[in-house]
């Protein structure tokens, strides 16, 4: 298999290809196919960008029709039919049924762009520079979003100080610590040395942080803390939104309404680049062009995003994701956790993590992922020291395929543990 072009000319910054050393040629449904014709089941899902499966035929048909009719491909932020239809679909079929009143902003087309816009807007609205974020967070790789991100390797790549963020221990880090009371004390104590923040940025499920699901009570207390202290609550739903948690928005289970919500990845419907920043109407104090970008509003992605929402509703994706999530939980608890009592399972919907960090042997999760690839399954890691094997199959995966993939993981775990 010829990989010389990549190895000779592509930057050393490439990463995922190092974990999956083959050249892929096609993808369909829950599978990738490489140049040699070998099929690989996908439990990585583009880090959540392909929730509706690869080359979803219903969405693809809408894209082909749009292209064949010479639909507009690039229009900056001008009015277009494709944009109007996406906005109307999002409003009428997603936001209004949930009693959510948000303005829709189209920043650049990736998740970090959505978070950059949220960060800039929060500071502009509250006229404060500091923000709070949680340890274990991942919000993006551009400088503003990176300032909210905590992993040492990513932050080191910035090459400049990353400032104006106060990091709060995530609630799972110190069970004896009341993190909400801790934030309140920092605001109230005139000797805390901490400036009152404009916003608190959270993921309701820390994905890169190790599949850490924050409980409903904590999320509700955080919402009240922000209300009581005139602080904006920003929920980053880039990876765990679009039904990944079982609900379209990951915060729905807590019955809270964030002030700002960021989305990307599967909001593009087909793996198309698209990002949105949603915020309450009273926060919309932007001046025209104050935050822009050449590729804000990807027209082809608007078509796919509208079709993705319709597909999600027509195929009961939320309900089916919850059902399949229970299948994952039951299988792992019965078939994989008994292989070693130190293993731990965390997750919700169709994002789950098997924690290997309690076993005092480094690199176990990496070895499991490598073994899975050998057996025809693409899966990635997360968490501190990459000690968590992260399960993120397409939401459209059949129960038979899902069970097949889980059996591969079980065999890989058995193989690695038996070699200890």
C-alpha positions in Angstrom: 0.0 0.0 0.0 1.5 3.3 -1.1 1.9 5.8 1.7 5.0 7.6 0.5 3.1 10.8 -0.5 1.9 11.2 3.0 5.1 10.3 4.7 7.4 12.4 2.4 5.3 15.5 2.0 2.6 15.7 4.7 3.5 17.5 7.9 4.5 15.6 11.0 1.5 17.1 12.7 -0.7 14.3 11.2 -2.1 12.1 14.0 -5.0 9.8 13.4 -3.3 8.2 10.4 -0.6 7.0 12.7 -3.2 4.9 14.6 -4.8 3.5 11.5 -2.0 2.7 9.1 -3.9 2.0 5.9 -5.2 4.0 3.0 -8.9 4.3 3.0 -10.8 4.6 -0.3 -14.6 4.3 0.4 -17.0 4.5 3.3 -20.6 3.4 3.7 -22.9 3.2 6.7 -20.8 1.9 9.6 -17.8 1.0 7.6 -14.6 2.2 6.0 -13.0 0.2 3.1 -9.3 0.5 2.3 -7.5 0.3 -1.0 -7.0 -3.5 -0.5 -10.8 -4.0 -0.1 -10.6 -4.7 3.7 -13.6 -3.4 5.7 -13.3 -1.7 9.0 -16.2 -1.1 11.3 -16.2 2.5 12.5 -16.5 3.1 16.2 -14.7 6.5 15.9 -17.3 8.3 13.7 -15.1 11.3 12.8 -15.0 12.2 16.5 -18.8 12.7 16.2 -18.9 14.2 12.7 -20.6 11.3 11.1 -23.5 10.5 13.4 -25.9 9.6 10.6 -23.4 7.2 9.0 -21.1 7.4 6.1 -22.6 8.3 2.8 -26.1 8.3 4.2 -28.2 7.7 1.0 -31.1 10.1 2.0 -28.8 13.0 2.7 -26.6 12.2 -0.3 -29.6 12.4 -2.6 -30.3 15.9 -1.5 -26.7 16.9 -2.0 -26.6 15.5 -5.5 -29.8 17.2 -6.5 -28.5 20.5 -5.2 -25.3 20.2 -7.2 -27.1 19.0 -10.4 -29.3 22.1 -10.2 -26.3 24.4 -9.9 -27.0 25.4 -6.3 -24.8 28.1 -4.8 -21.7 26.8 -3.3 -20.1 29.9 -1.8 -21.9 33.1 -0.7 -20.1 34.4 2.4 -23.1 35.3 4.7 -25.4 36.5 1.9 -29.0 35.3 1.9 -29.5 32.0 0.0 -32.3 29.5 -0.4 -30.1 26.8 1.3 -29.4 28.9 4.3 -33.1 30.0 4.7 -34.3 26.4 4.5 -31.7 25.2 7.1 -32.6 28.1 9.5 -36.3 27.4 9.2 -35.8 23.7 9.7 -33.7 24.2 12.8 -36.1 26.7 14.3 -39.4 24.8 13.5 -38.2 21.2 14.1 -35.6 21.5 16.8 -35.6 24.8 18.7 -39.3 25.7 19.0 -40.5 22.1 20.0 -38.0 22.4 22.9 -39.1 26.0 23.8 -35.6 27.3 23.0 -35.4 30.9 21.8 -31.9 31.4 20.3 -30.4 33.6 17.6 -28.3 31.6 15.1 -24.8 32.7 14.2 -22.7 31.1 11.5 -19.0 31.5 12.4 -16.2 29.6 10.6 -17.1 26.0 9.8 -15.5 24.1 12.7 -16.1 23.6 16.4 -13.3 25.8 17.5 -14.8 28.7 15.5 -18.1 28.3 17.3 -16.3 28.5 20.6 -14.2 31.4 19.6 -17.4 33.3 18.7 -19.0 32.3 22.1 -15.9 33.4 24.0 -15.7 36.8 22.2 -19.4 37.4 22.6 -19.5 36.6 26.3 -16.7 39.0 27.1 -18.3 41.7 24.9 -21.7 41.3 26.6 -20.4 41.2 30.2 -17.4 43.5 29.7 -15.2 41.1 31.7 -12.1 39.4 30.5 -11.9 36.3 32.7 -13.9 33.1 32.1 -14.3 29.9 34.0 -13.7 26.5 32.4 -13.3 23.0 33.8 -10.2 20.8 34.1 -10.5 18.0 31.6 -12.1 20.2 29.0 -11.4 20.3 25.3 -12.9 23.2 23.4 -10.7 23.6 20.4 -7.2 24.3 19.1 -7.2 28.0 18.0 -5.9 30.4 20.6 -9.1 31.4 22.3 -10.6 27.9 22.4 -7.2 26.5 23.3 -7.1 28.8 26.4 -10.2 26.9 27.6 -8.6 23.5 26.8 -6.6 21.8 29.5 -4.4 19.0 28.1 -0.8 19.9 28.4 0.3 18.8 24.9 -2.3 20.9 23.1 -1.6 24.0 25.2 2.1 23.6 24.7 1.6 23.9 20.9 0.3 27.5 21.3 3.8 28.9 21.8 2.3 31.9 23.7 0.7 32.4 27.1 -2.9 31.3 27.3 -4.6 33.7 29.7 -7.8 35.1 31.2 -9.2 31.6 32.1 -9.6 30.2 35.6 -9.8 26.4 35.6 -12.2 24.8 38.1 -11.8 21.1 39.1 -14.4 19.0 37.3 -16.8 17.5 39.8 -15.5 13.9 39.4 -11.9 15.0 40.3 -12.5 15.5 44.0 -15.7 14.0 45.1 -15.4 15.6 48.5 -15.2 19.1 46.9 -18.4 21.0 46.2 -17.2 22.7 43.0 -20.2 25.0 42.8 -19.5 26.3 46.3 -15.8 26.6 45.3 -16.7 28.9 42.4 -19.0 30.9 44.6 -16.2 31.3 47.2 -13.8 32.5 44.6 -16.2 35.2 43.5 -17.2 36.3 47.0 -13.7 36.2 48.6 -11.9 39.5 48.2 -8.6 37.5 48.7 -9.2 34.8 46.1 -7.2 36.6 43.5 -9.7 35.6 40.9 -11.7 38.1 38.7 -15.4 37.5 38.3 -15.9 35.7 35.0 -18.0 36.7 32.0 -18.9 33.1 31.4 -18.6 29.5 32.5 -17.8 27.1 29.7 -18.7 23.4 30.1 -19.3 20.2 28.2 -22.1 18.3 29.9 -20.2 15.2 28.9 -16.5 15.6 28.8 -15.6 13.5 25.8 -11.8 14.1 25.3 -11.7 14.3 29.1 -12.5 10.6 29.4 -16.3 10.3 28.8 -17.2 12.0 32.0 -21.0 12.4 32.3 -22.0 15.3 34.7 -25.0 14.5 36.8 -28.3 16.4 36.5 -28.2 17.9 39.9 -24.7 19.4 39.3 -25.8 20.9 35.9 -28.9 22.4 37.6 -26.8 23.9 40.4 -24.4 25.3 37.8 -27.3 27.0 36.0 -28.5 28.6 39.2 -24.9 29.7 40.1 -24.6 31.5 36.8 -28.1 33.1 37.2 -27.3 34.2 40.7 -24.0 35.8 39.8 -24.7 37.4 36.4 -22.5 34.9 34.6 -23.3 33.4 31.1 -23.5 29.6 30.9 -22.0 28.3 27.7 -22.5 24.6 26.7 -20.1 23.2 24.2 -22.2 20.6 22.3 -19.8 20.2 19.4 -19.0 16.5 20.0 -21.9 15.3 22.2 -24.7 17.2 20.5 -26.9 16.1 17.5 -28.3 13.1 19.5 -25.0 11.6 20.5 -26.1 11.6 24.2 -29.6 10.4 23.3 -31.2 13.8 23.1 -30.5 16.3 20.4 -28.9 18.6 22.9 -26.9 17.0 25.7 -28.2 19.4 28.3 -31.9 18.5 27.8 -31.7 15.7 30.4 -31.1 18.4 33.1 -34.0 20.6 32.0 -31.6 23.7 31.8 -31.3 26.3 29.1 -27.8 27.6 28.5 -27.2 31.2 27.5 -25.0 30.1 24.6 -24.7 26.7 22.8 -21.9 25.8 20.4 -22.3 23.0 17.8 -20.4 21.6 14.8 -19.4 18.1 13.7 -22.7 16.3 12.9 -24.7 19.5 12.6 -23.2 19.4 9.1 -25.4 16.3 8.4 -23.0 14.4 6.2 -19.6 15.2 7.6 -19.8 18.5 5.9 -18.0 21.4 7.7 -20.5 23.6 9.5 -20.7 25.3 12.9 -23.3 27.3 14.7 -23.3 29.4 17.8 -26.7 29.8 19.4 -27.4 32.5 22.0 -30.3 34.2 23.7 -31.6 37.1 21.6 -30.7 39.7 24.3 -27.1 38.8 23.8 -27.0 39.6 20.2 -25.0 42.9 20.4 -22.7 42.2 17.5 -22.1 44.9 15.0 -22.2 43.8 11.3 -19.1 42.0 10.4 -17.6 42.1 13.9 -16.9 38.4 13.8 -16.7 36.9 10.3 -14.9 34.5 8.0 -14.8 33.6 4.3 -16.4 30.2 4.9 -19.0 31.1 7.4 -22.1 29.4 6.1 -21.1 26.5 4.0 -24.0 26.3 1.4 -23.6 22.6 0.7 -23.5 21.9 4.4 -26.8 23.8 4.8 -28.4 21.3 2.5 -26.9 18.4 4.3 -27.7 19.8 7.7 -31.4 20.3 6.8 -31.6 16.8 5.4 -29.8 15.5 8.5 -32.4 17.0 10.9 -35.2 15.6 8.8 -33.5 12.2 8.8 -33.0 12.3 12.5 -36.7 13.0 13.1 -38.0 10.6 10.5 -35.9 7.7 11.9 -36.4 8.3 15.6 -32.7 8.7 16.1 -33.0 10.0 19.7 -35.1 7.1 20.8 -33.0 4.5 19.0 -29.7 6.0 20.3 -30.9 5.5 23.9 -32.0 2.0 23.1 -28.6 1.1 21.5 -26.8 2.8 24.4 -28.4 0.3 26.8 -27.2 -2.5 24.6 -23.6 -1.1 24.9 -23.9 -0.7 28.7 -25.3 -4.2 29.2 -22.8 -5.9 26.9 -19.7 -4.2 28.5 -20.9 -4.7 32.0 -21.6 -8.4 31.4 -18.9 -9.3 28.9 -15.9 -6.9 29.3 -15.8 -5.5 32.8 -15.6 -9.0 34.4 -12.3 -9.5 32.5 -10.6 -7.3 35.1 -12.3 -5.8 38.2 -10.3 -2.6 37.7 -12.0 -1.7 34.4 -14.6 1.0 34.6 -17.4 2.0 32.2 -18.8 5.5 31.7 -21.1 7.0 29.2 -24.5 7.8 27.9 -26.4 7.4 24.6 -23.8 6.2 22.1 -20.7 7.7 23.6 -19.0 5.4 26.1 -15.6 4.9 27.6 -13.8 1.9 29.1 -11.3 3.2 31.6 -8.0 1.3 31.8 -6.2 3.8 34.0 -6.9 1.9 37.2 -4.5 -0.9 36.0 -0.9 0.2 36.8 0.4 -0.6 33.3 0.9 2.2 30.9 -0.5 2.2 27.4 -3.1 -0.5 27.8 -5.9 1.5 26.1 -3.5 2.2 23.1 -2.8 -1.5 22.8 -6.5 -2.3 22.8 -7.1 0.2 20.1 -4.3 -1.2 18.0 -5.6 -4.7 18.4 -9.1 -3.6 17.5 -7.7 -2.1 14.3 -6.0 -5.4 13.5 -9.4 -7.1 13.9 -11.1 -4.6 11.6 -12.5 -2.0 14.1 -11.6 1.7 14.1 -11.7 3.1 17.7 -9.9 5.9 19.5 -8.8 6.9 23.0 -9.5 9.7 25.4 -8.9 10.9 28.9 -5.8 11.4 31.0 -2.8 9.7 29.5 -5.2 8.4 26.8 -6.3 5.7 29.3 -9.9 5.4 28.0 -11.1 3.4 25.0 -13.8 5.6 23.5 -16.8 3.9 21.8 -18.6 6.3 19.3 -20.3 4.3 16.5 -22.6 6.0 14.0 -26.1 6.5 15.5 -27.5 4.6 12.5 -25.5 1.4 13.3 -27.7 -1.7 13.4 -27.9 -3.7 16.6 -26.2 -6.6 14.8 -23.3 -4.5 13.7 -23.1 -2.9 17.2 -22.9 -6.3 18.8 -20.3 -7.4 16.3 -18.1 -4.4 17.1 -18.5 -5.0 20.9 -17.3 -8.6 20.4 -14.2 -7.3 18.7 -13.5 -5.0 21.6 -14.0 -7.8 24.0 -11.6 -10.0 22.2 -9.0 -7.2 21.9 -9.3 -6.6 25.7 -8.9 -10.3 26.4 -5.8 -10.5 24.2 -4.1 -7.5 25.8 -5.0 -8.4 29.4 -3.8 -12.0 28.9 -0.4 -10.7 28.0 0.1 -8.8 31.2 
